[in-house]
Amino acid sequence: MKMKHLAPQKLILGLFVLLVGCTQSLDKKESQKPNFSKENLNTTVNAGDDFFRYVNGKWLDNNPIPDDKSRFGWFDLLLEDNRKKLKALFKDATEGSNEPGSVAQKIGDFYNAGMDTLSIEEEGLKKLEPVFKQIDAIESADDIPYTIGFLHSYQLNPLFYFYVTADKKNSSMNIAGIYQGGLGLPDRDYYLDTDDASLEIKNAYSTYLNTIFTLMGEDSISAKNISQQLLDFETKLANAYYTRIQNRDPHLTYNKIKCSNLPSAYKGFNWDKYFEGLSIQIPDEININQTSYLTEVGNLVQSESPDIWKKYLKALTVRSLSSYLAADYVNAKFELYGKAIQGKSAMEPRWKRVQGTTSNALGEAVGQLFVEKYFPAEAKERMEVLVENLRVGFAQRIDRLEWMSDETKLAAKDKLKAIGVKVGYPNKWRDYRSLQVGPDSYVGNVLASNRFDFKYEMSKIEKPVDKEEWHMFPQTVNAYYNPTGNEIVFPAAILQPPFFYLNGDDAVNYGAIGVVIGHEMTHGFDDQGSQYDKEGNLANWWTSEDSTNFANRTQVLVEQFNQFQIKDTIYANGELTLGENIADLGGLNIAFAAYMEAIKDKGEIANIDGLSKEERFLISYANLWAENIREKEKLRMTKVDVHSLAEFRVNGPLPNMDLYYTTFAVTPESKMYIAPENRADIW
């Protein structure tokens, strides 16, 4: 299942990898005051040598990674707490007698079907037979696009994603888009790299393909041959893929075209048949994110045999739905994605997995129940005050920039002023009445949900963007900036400890949720967001000199993060993570400026737990990123994630802040010391 309906091009810039969760209930007042006393700090480490471990060392020692996790930090603890809350919310729905068609009935039937493992084993692949029948009907190259469209209509995504999002150059209107996809491994580099770790994962993927075709009835020799054929086929796709760095360029990935011109621009792929398979009217225009990739798709449709296509499409179907099938399919998927790629040694309990699937399928319905029980109005009110204080702090930072012209400063402040803010939950909730859910088939419910979501998305094509729509659920611990909407969004679940303390002191809140707010605001001015104007359109609002200054200053951050070693010859990718690193550094600077503005008339601020206000601010920030992580997960995240690893989100931005040096007496002898002339100074 997907996290709602985020566009594949990831225009939504979140605080971190999507996690669904929340923290301690806000009705426990005693839980609202953090204890950052010196006794809880790891004073065996010097704060100037490794601030991440100075703050989090004892936490790391006391919180080892469970067998069913690839990493374990605050976000995982929040996820576990949230699951307990959702379990309580699900109880009545799963155990009671519910009115047919009600949200409770849908939640109850979806969850109970997922927990009915006996029926799932008996059902086998029966619900997939209509899909297999369509795939088996392929006889020629002209049949392939129809089948691709048919699979896309169930959100099974061979070759590419077909989606709807705001037009980057006309942000008030929605447009259809095509974005590369269809690989079984997380990234193109897994197919193309020749290091030992990549080869090990490629071999594990071959074993996985072998296993699922054996389960589907192929003999061992045939299954082995098929797995090699598909690995070769997907490697051809990977060779045509744009890199993750290329995909961060909003101009490179904006290639709007009339759909009537698709046959001449992208030959070899029968577009009329594709849209027929989608069962939608052909749009007037469409955006092609990766043009050369789509050209190669047409070549492969013509050059690869129908037999290879059938095998690829069946493998993708089973791979996409394995989590909802019989135990052998579930276990095979875990061996690849859980063990080989992420380093886990055990699978999560089934009830957690089924709960997550149900919560995603009925996300806003579950979210409505969540906020009614767990989200107090006063949290939203205090958050809105913090947001406006951060806006003031950011404006002050802009005014003081020495490297930016007055002309660009004025445009930057106009954009800052125009940023929309959403806190807690949507003003209107999604209607799930037409989603048909029953108690008899788990995978059947998943397919029904996918089809329901697909129709919902397709209904938006070439219509005005709904400014009230959210792209995360209220029960999600995260936040995001949407460039085409020029908006920052904070779901209810993040407005709890350790991000937000309803009764906490200002230094702690500005160091945590304040930095989160500043982080999301800064995304509007990072290397990607800065290319969108205040209306959310891809447009240049900078002078050429300011653009050059900005590029030079951000390059300093790229080179700093490139120095972080992951393993042996593998280092962090400062270019891939640049946007998030800019946002972290900007968020810290802006939040502290806002904090100082908020307390300017309060006189001397007393120490708490033996710590000054500056210490509490920086410790509060570093505490958010407390996390143990497995080596395989480190390697995976370094390849695929635009966010830096947790320790680098602490030790990366802080040495660029004067506040860090003065607060913790960091000297040139300290390991994290950076000479003033080499520090990144951006926002």
N, C-alpha and C positions, 0 to 999 in steps of 0.2 A: 504494500500500500504506500501511497505517496503522502507527503506532508501537504495537505490541502492541494492547491493547484498552482504552485509556483512555476513561473515560466522557466523552461530549461536553460535559458541564457543567463539565469541568476541575476536579473536586474535588482532583485531584492537583496540588499546588503545587510545581513544579520550580524549580530554581535559574535556569534560562534556557531558551530555546527548545530543543526536543529536537534533539540532535545525537548521532549514533552515532560513537564514536571512542575512541582512547586515545593515550597519549603514548609517550615513549621506553621501551624495554624495561627492566624493573627489574634485569636481569642486568648492566647497564652501570653499575657503581658510580660511575664518574666523572661520570655524567650526573645524579647525585643531589644535587649541591651547586650551588645557583644562584649566579650572579655578579651581585650587585646593587651593584657598585662604583660610585663616583661618576663614573667615566669613562663608564659606560653610561647615565647620566642626562642629560637634555636641560637643561643648566644655562643655556641661552639663555632659558628660561622660568622665571619665579619660582614656587617651590613654593606660594606663597600666592595666585598669580593663576590658575593652571591646573595642578592637581596631576596630572591625567590626562596632559597632554602633558609635564610635567616628568619623569614616570616613563617614559612610553611614546613620547616624541617620536622618538627615534632608531629605535626598533622600527618605528614607523609609516613612517618614511622608507625603511627597508630592506626593507619587506614590502608592496609595492604589491598591489592587488587583481588576481588573475588574471582573465582574460576570462570564465571560466566560473563566477565567484563574484559574488554581490551584496554580500558583505562578506567580510572576511578578517581573522581574529584567531587567538588561540591555539587556540580551539575548532576552527577549520578546519584548522590545522596538525595537531591531534590526530586529526581525522577522516582526514586523508591518511595519517598513520602507521598508524592502525587499519586502513585499507583494505589497506595492504601486508601487515599481519599476517593479515588475513582471506584475502587472496589466497594466502598460504602455506598456510593451513589448508584452503582450497578445492582446492589443487593435486591432492592425492591423490584427492579425490572427483570432480573433473572430468576427470582423465586416466586414472584406474585403472578396473579392473573391480570393481564393487561388488555385494555380495549384495543381491538384490531385497528391497525393503521396509526396508532399513537406512537410517539417517540419511545416510550417505555417498552412497547411491544417490539419495536425494531431493535432497540438496544438488547433486550432480553433474548430475542430469537437469534440475533447475530452472534452474541457471546455464547449462548448455549450450543449453537450449531458448531462453533469452533472448539468447544470443550467435549463434544460428543465424538471421541476418537474411534469408537466402535463403528459408528455410521460412516465416518470418513474412510476407514479401512475398507468397509464393504462397498462403498461407492467407487473407489478406485479412480479411474480417469473418465468416468461416464459423462461428467459435465463438460469435459473438454472435447468430446466426440464431434460436436458441430464445428468446432474450430479445426480439428484435424481433418474433417471431411472437406472443409473449404480449402485447406492446404493441399490435400491430396488431389483436388480438382485441377491443380496447376499442370498444364501441358506445354505451354510455350511462354516466351518472354512477355507477351501481352497479358497473360493471366496473372503475372506476379504483382503488378501495381494494385489490381483490384483486391488481392488477398492482403497486401500490406495495408491498404485502407481499411479493410474489414477488421484486421487486428488492431489498428490504431483506434478504431471506434470503441474498443474494449480496453483502451489504455495499455495494450501490449505493444511495445514500441520497437519493432525491427527497423533497422537502417537509420531512422531519424524520428524526432518528435514533431508532431503537428500540434500547435498550441495557439492560444490567443493571448495577446498582451497589448498594452498601450503602444501606439506608434511612436517611436523615439523622436520623430520630427513633427509629429502632430499629436501631442500627448493627451489631448482630450478625446481622441477616438481610438477604438480598438482595431487591431489588425491581426490577421492570421500570420503564423510564422513557421518556418522549418528550421530545425536545429539538429546537428549530427547526433547519432545515437546508435544503439543496437549491439554494443559490445558486451560480452559476458564478463570481462574483467574491468576493474574500476577506471582504467585510464589507458590511452593508447600506448604509453610508455611500458606497460607490462608486457606488451607484445613485441616491442622494438628494442628494449634494453637487454643487454647480455650479461649483466651482473648476476651473481649467484642467487640473490634473493628473487630477482625477477624470473630467472629460469626455474627456480623451485616452484613459484606460483603458477607459471605456465604449465608445468608438469602436473600440478594439482588440478588445474582447470581441465586438462586433458583427461585426467582420471575421473573428474566429475562428469564430463560429457559421456565417457565410457559407461559410467554407472547408470546414468539416467536412460541411455538407450538400451542397456541390458535390462533395466526394469521395465522398459516398454516392449520387450520381447525379442530384441536382437540377440544373436549368439555372440559369444565373446570376441571372435575374430572380426565380425562385421562391426560390432560396437567400437572396437579399437580403431578400425579403419575410418569409421565415421568421425570419431573424435579428432583424428588427425586432419581429415578433410575440413572440418569446421574450424579448427585452429588456423589452418592455412587461409581459409576464407576470411575469417575475422581479422587476420593480420593484414590482408589487403585493405579492409576497411580502415584499420588503424593507421596504415601508411598514408591514407588520404585525409585523416583527421587533422583539424587545426589543433595546435597546442593550447594548453590552458592559458598561456600568456597571450597568444593571439586572440583568444576568445574574450580577453579582458578589454579589447579595443572596440569601443562602441561604434566607431566609424567603419572599421573593417567588417564588422558583423551586421552592418545596415545596408541591405541591398534590395530595396523595394522594387517589385516588378509586377506588371499586369499579369494576371493568371492566363490571359489569352496568349501571352508570349512565352509561357513555360515550355511548350513543345519545341520551339525553335531555340530557346536558350539552354535548355537542359534535355538533350535528346536521349533516346533510348529508354525512356520511362513514359508509359502511356498515362498521361495526367488525367484524361477524361475517365479512364477506368479507375484510377486512384480515388478521385472524388466520388465516383459511383460507389466504391467500396466503403468510403467514409459515410455515405448516406447523407451528404449535405449538399446544398447548392454551392456551385463553384463561386468563390469570392471574386471580387473585382481585382483586388491587389493582395500581394503576399510578400513578406520579408524573408529572404534567404540568408541565413546567418553565415553559412560556410559554402561559398559558391563552388570552389574547386572540388570540395567533397561531394556535392550533389552531382557534379559532372561525372565523377568516378562511380557514383551509384548507378547512373544510366549505363555506363560501360559494363559494370558487373551484371546488371540485369540482362544485357545482351550476350555477355561472354560466358557466364556460368550456367551450367546445365540445370534444367528444372529439378533434377534429382537433388542437387546440392541445395537449391533454394528450399525444397521441401524439408530437408533435414535441418537446415538452419532455422526455419520458422517453427518447426516442432520443438527444437531444442530451446529456442527463445521462449516459446509459450510455457513449456514445463518449468524452465528456469524462473520465469517471472512469477509463476503460481506455486512453486514448490512448497512454500511455507504453509500453504492451505490444503496440501494433499496428504497422502498416507505417510506414515512414519519413515519409510525407506527414502522417500523423496526429501523430507524434512532433514533427515540425518545427512544425506549426501550433500545437501546445500550447506549445512553447518560445517562439514569437513572442509569445504573450500573457503567459504566466506568468513566463517567464524574462526576456524583453527588456522588454516594455511595463510590467510591474508591478515587477520587481526590478532592471531595469537591466543585466542580464548581456548580454554581446556574443557569447558562445560557449557551447555545450552541453558538459557534462561528457563525458569518454570513455564509450563504451557499457559497458565492463567495470565501471566504477564504479557506473553506474546499475543494471545487472543484479545486481551483487553486493549492493547495498543492498536491492533487492527480495527477493532470496533470503534475506538475513540477517533481514529482517523476517518473511518467511513461516515461517521455521524458527528463530525468534529464540532460544528457550532451548536448542535443540539446538546451534546455533552458539555460544551463550554457554557451554555446558558445555565445548566444545572450547577456547574462548578462555581460560577460567579455569585449565584444566588446564595450559596452556602458559605463560601470561603473568601469573598472579596468585599471588604468594608468600604463604604463610601468615603471615609476620611482618608484612606490610602490614596484614592484618586485625587482628592482635593489637594493633599500635600504634594503629590507628584506634579500636579499642574503648576503649583507655585515654583517648584524646583526647575521645571522646564523653562519658565519665563526668566528665572534668575540665570540659568545657563545661557539663554539667548542674550541677555545683557552682558554676561561675561565674555561671550564670543565676540560681540560687537566691540567691546573694549580692546580685545586682542587684535582685531582687525585694524582698529584706529592706530595701534602702536606699531604695526608692521613697518619696518624700514625698507623692505625689499619690494613693496607693492605701491603702485602709483595711486594717486587720489581717485582717478577715473575708475580703476578696477576695484578699489576699496568701496566706492559708492555702489557699484553693481553687486559686490559681494554682500554688503549690508542689506541691499534690496532683496537678494535671494534669501538671506538669513531671516529677514522679517517675514518673508512669504512662506517659510516652512510650516506646513500643517502639522498638527499634533493629535494623535489618537492615544487614549489611555484606557486600559482595562478591558474593554469589550466593544463590539459593534453597537451602533445605535439601532440597527435592525438585524434580525436574525434570519438565517437562511431557512427556506421552507423545504422540508424533507418528505412531504406528503406523497409525492409521486415515486419515491424510492420503495421498491417492493423487496421486503426482507422476510424470509421464512425460517422455520426451525430445522429444515431437512438437509440443507447442503451449505457447508461453510464456504467452499470455493465458489458455489453458485451465488452466494451473497456477495462475495468479493467482486465477481464479474458484474453482478447487478449494480453494485456501487460504482464500479469503474464506468459502466455505461451511463449511469445517472450523472456522474461528474462530467463525462465527455459531452453529453448533450447540453449540460449547463454551460460549459465553456463555449461550445460552438454557437450558442444563442447570442453571444456577445459580439460576434464578428461584424465589423463595420457599423457598430453602434457606439454611442458615447460611453466613455469610461465612467463607471459608477464610483464616484469619489468616496462613497461611504463603505465600500467593500474593504475587508481585511484580508491579508495574505498569510496570517498565522491565526491559530486558535487561541482563545483566552487562556487555556490551560497549558500553554507553551511557555517554558522559561527561556525567553530570548527577547530580542528587540530588533527592529530593522529600519533602514532608510530605503525609501522607494524613489529612485531618481526621476522617473517620469511623472510621479505624483508630487515630487518635492515635499515629502512627508516623512515624519518619524513616528513609529508605532511601538507601544509598550504594552504587551498583553498582561492581563491581571496577574498571572503566575510569577512574573519577575518582580513584582512589587512586594516582596517578602524577603526575610533574611536569607543569605547574607548580603543581598543586593540592596535591600531597603528595610530600614528599621523604623517602624511607626513611632517608637518612643526613643530612638537612638539620638545621639548628639549629632550636630551638623557636620563635624569633621568626618565622622564615619559615613554618613549618608552621602556627602559630596564626594568622598573617596570611592564609594561603591556605585550607587545608582546615579550620582552626579556624573561620574566618568562615563557610565553607560549612555546617559543622555548626550553628553558632549561627544562621545564616540559616534553616535548615530548622526548628530548634527554635522560632524566633520566629514562624514561620508558624502555630504553634499558638496564638499570642497576637496575631496581626495583626487587621485590621478584619474579616476573614472567620473565620479560625481561632478567634478569641476567642469566637465564638458557639457553639462546640462544647465540651461538657464533657469530663472526663477519660476517659469511656467512648466518646467519639466521637459523642455524640448532640447534635443541635441543641437547645440548652437554655441558659438564662441563669443563669450562676453569679456574676454581678457584682451589687454594690449599685448602686442607681440613680445615686448620686453618683459612684461610680467610673466608671460607664459614661459619664457626662457629661464627667468629667475626661479620660478616654481619647479621646473624640470631639474634644474641644477641642485636645488635644495632637497628634492625628493630622492635624487640619485645618491645623496649621502646616506639616506636611510637604507636604500637597496644594498649598498656596499657594506654597511654595518651588519645587516642581517645575514648577508652571504658568508660572514665569518663564523656563524654558529655551526659547530660540528654536530652532526647527528650520529654518524658511525663511520669509522675508517675514512674513506674518501667522499662520503656523502655529507653534504652541507645543506643548510636551509636555503630556500629559494627566495631571495629578497625581492626579486621582480614579481614573482607570483603573489607574494603576500603584501605587496607594497600598499595597496589600498587600506587593508586592515591595520597595518603598522602606522600609517599616517593617522588613521582614526584613533588608535590607542594613544599615540603621543598627543594629538590634538585634544582628545577627550580629557586627558590628565591636565593639560595646561588650562583648558577652558574651565574645567570643574574647579580647579584651585582658584582661578581668577574670580569665578562666581562666588565661591565660598568666602573669599576675602571681602568681596563686596557685601555679602549678606551679613557679615559680623562687624563691619566697620564702625558701627555705632554701639556695639555691645561691650566695649571696654576690654579689659584683659580676660582672655579665655583660660580658665583653670585647666590644669592637667587632670586627666582621668586615667586611672589604673597606672599612674606613674608615667604617662606618656603625654607629650605636648600635642597641640592640635595638628601640627605639621606631621608628626610621627603617626598619629592616628589616621590622618588622611592617606598617607602612602601605604601604611600597613593594611588599611581597609581595602585598598585597591589590590595589593598583592595577594591578600587572602582569597579573593575571588577565584584565583587561578591555581589554588592548591589541587594538585592532581598527580597521581601515579599513572604511568603509562607503559604498556608493553613495547618491546623493541620493534616487533612487527607492525604494531599500530603506529609507532613513530615513523617508520619508513613509508607506510601507506599514506599517512596524513601529509608527509612532506611532498609526496607525489601529487596528491589530489586536492589538498585543502588550501584555500586562499588565506586562511588564518594561520598565524605562527603557532608553534607548540606553546603550551601553557607557560613554561618557564621563560621562554623568550618574550612572551607578552609582558613579563615583569622586567627581566634583565635587559630587554631591548630598549624600551622607551625611556626608562628612568635615567640612564646616564646622559641623556640629552636635556635634562631639567636641572636648572640651578638649584631648585628646591631640594633635590635629592642630596646634593653635595653639602649644602649648608645644614640640613637637618641631621645627617648621619656622619658628618665629619669625614667625607670621602676625600682622600688625598691622591696625589699622583702615584703613590705606591699601591693603591687599591686596584684589584684586578678589573673592576668595572669602570675605572676612570677613563674618561675620554677628554683629551685636551680641548679647551673651549673653542678653538678655531676649527675643530673637526666634528663638533656636535651638529646634529640636525636641528635647524630652527625653521619651522614651517608655519604652523598656525599657533 
